Structures are given as C-alpha cells and as structure tokens.
Amino acid sequence: MIMSPIRIFIGYEPREAVTCHVLAHSITRHASRPVMITPLVLGQLPMSRPRDSQQSTEFAFSRFLVPWLCDYKGWAIFMDCDMLVRADIQRLWDLREPNMAVQVVKHDYTPKTKEKFLDQPQSVYPRKNWSSMMLFNNENCVVLTPTTVNAWSGLMLHRFEWIRDFMIGGLPAEWNHLVGEYAPNPDAKIAHFTIGSPCFAKYRHCEFSNEWFREWNLMNYHDRTNEFSLPSKEGA
C-alpha cells in the first residue's frame, strides 16, 4: 500500500520565524507516517493585496491559498506558526470527513486581552481563530484562487463566508487549544499560543511553555545531556 505524505502548510512570520521551525519539529517528532511541510512565505506566493491595519501576521490571508497550492486535489492541513503539536498528526488526519470543504475547531469565545504579541491590537470578530488550524478538502475549495483571496475582505475569508455553513465540519477542541484563553488542558493535542509564543519574553512562562522550550532544545542540540536550561523567572 502506498502511504502518501500528509501535506502540512505552516504560516510563516519573519518576526517569529523560530516558531515555524519548532512547530515543524514537533510535528515530525510525533508523526507515525511521512509528512510534507511547507512554510507559507509571503514573497513566494501570488499575494498582491496591501497589508491590512488589523493584520497581525504576513500569512493572515495567504493561508487560504492552500487548496490552490495543492491544485485542488486531496487534503491538506494549515496551521498558524505559533503552535506546538503534542500528538501524532495522523490522529488529526483520521478525522477527515469527505463531505466537508473544511474542518476546524469551532471556537466560541471573547479574547481576554486587548493586545497580543508585539503590542498588536487583539481583533474581535465572529468565528475568531477558526482559520488558525484548518483541514482542507481541496477539491471542495475551488473558490479559493489567488484572485479571490487577494480581493475578498479579511472578514469574509476568516468567517468562512465563501462556503456554506453545512460544509464547515467541526473538530475536537483539543486540536486547537488556545493557551491563555481557555482553562489549562493537559490533554491538548495542539497547543496554540495565540496571544503570544514563548519565544517572546512576556509569554515565556505560559501554559506548555516548558514543552515549547524543550522542543526548541531537541531541535537544536544532538546531545540531550547538554540542553540549555529553561529561562528562569528571575532572568525573564
């Protein structure tokens, strides 16, 4: 039996590039089958829309090009870079529903803060963070082209107004656990540092930050007996 790689696209933001690599390492380390990981680097994509004042990352809109990048064939996963995978990505892949166009964790919450990493304003809108981790059934997303992704409003894209509601499938909340927004969950499969990743000093001691730094160490050092010690609160 041919086992094709799971296609995964990660949003790339130069100001926190380390998070993309830590996430990729956590995916690879836990995966039980091949994965094919592609960072969505803005300069490599046909994106022409000007930067929106509410846009906190370079991949705010390019994420919706994933079906086009896959030639509208098969399935793919998109993930924000500020995540940490704590389980086998195959388990998420197994949740695909062929009648859906996209599957997401359907968050229903109001952000606790007015600002997030790098003092950026915290936007509030319906279906916030639904698009931060998406399982795309690419053949059902042919409306997402470079032309439409460049033209449609951010709210239209992120609120999934480009697809009928019955085509939006749900996923268990542990596959996009919002650190700092939800109560701590030791069983989270994906930790999402949506307010700010541990790479920023302000969020260095949030839930799962120790695991994030351990992943960073495992990625950078072959001799695990000589890992860098985690930042202390006194030195933060």
FENCOR-V182734 format. One record per helix or strand of 3 or more residues. SS is the DSSP state (alpha for helix, beta for strand). FROM is the first residue (numbers start at 0). LEN is the number of residues. If there is no record, write none. Layout:
BEGIN
ss->(SS & SS)
from->(FROM & FROM)
len->(LEN & LEN)
END
This chain:
BEGIN
ss->(beta & alpha & beta & alpha & alpha & beta & beta & alpha & beta & alpha & alpha & beta & alpha & alpha & alpha & alpha & beta & alpha & beta & beta & alpha & alpha & alpha)
from->(5 & 13 & 34 & 41 & 61 & 74 & 82 & 88 & 101 & 116 & 129 & 132 & 137 & 145 & 153 & 164 & 167 & 172 & 176 & 189 & 200 & 208 & 223)
len->(6 & 17 & 6 & 3 & 8 & 5 & 3 & 5 & 3 & 3 & 3 & 5 & 3 & 6 & 5 & 3 & 3 & 4 & 3 & 3 & 3 & 12 & 3)
END
